[in-house]
Amino acid sequence: MSTLSKAKGFKKSKTGTYLSIGTTAFGALSVIKQAKKARSENDTLRLIDAAVSAAAIVTGLALLYRELKRLGDDDVLLG
């Protein structure tokens, strides 16, 4: 199995999905910081941008959670 095939398989594994959830959640910290700064400066446009980004993060996390549930216990890459 080539390295590229292993990397593509990792993305579809439970471990890869957990890693994706972690990095997506880490991105939420940046959005929170952006929203706080926008509020303190009364910048409506940046606040809207932060809200849209937050919605994208929530959607991404929901999709990753669904993928994690779909994988269930039949993940062959961990064993």
N, C-alpha and C positions, 0 to 999 in steps of 0.2 A: 504494500500500500504506500503510495507516494505521500510526501509531506503535505502537499496541497490537499489531497483527499482526506488526510487525518484532520487538517485544520477545518475543512468544511464539515466533517463529521462532528468535531468538537462543538461547533456552533449549534448543532442540533441536539447536543447532549444536555443532561440535567446540569452538569457542572458549567457548561457554556451558557446555559440559560440563567443560572444563578449569577454568573459573572456579568452578564448583560443587565440583569436587574440591579446589581450593585453599581455599575457604571451609570446607568440611567438615573438611579436615585442620587448618585453623587452630583450629577448635572443639576438636580433640583436645588442644590445649595447655591449655585450660581444664579438661578432664577430668583431665589429668595432674596439674595443680596441685591439683585437688580431691582426687585420690587420695593425693597426698603429705601434704596437710593431715590427711586422715582417718586415715592411718597414724600420723602423729606424735601425734594426739590419741586414738588407739585407739578411733575412732568407727566401729563396725562398720556401722551403718546408712548412713553417708555413703560408706563404702568399697563397699558393695553398690550404692549409687546410681551411683558412679563406674564400677563394673564394667558395669552395665547401660547406662550412657551410652556407654562404650567399645564395647560390642557393637553399639549402634545406629550408631555412627560407622563401624565396620568394615563393617557391612551396607550402609550408605549408600555408602561408597566402592566396595564390590563392585558395587553396582547402577550407579553412575556409570561404572565401568570397563567393565561389560558394554555400557552404552549407547555408550560411546566406541568399543568394538570393532564394535558394530552400525553405527555411522555410517561407519566405514571411510574410504575416500578419496572417497566420493561426496557430500561436503558442498558443497552449492551456495551456501551463504551466505558462504563464505570467498572465493570467486572472483568 
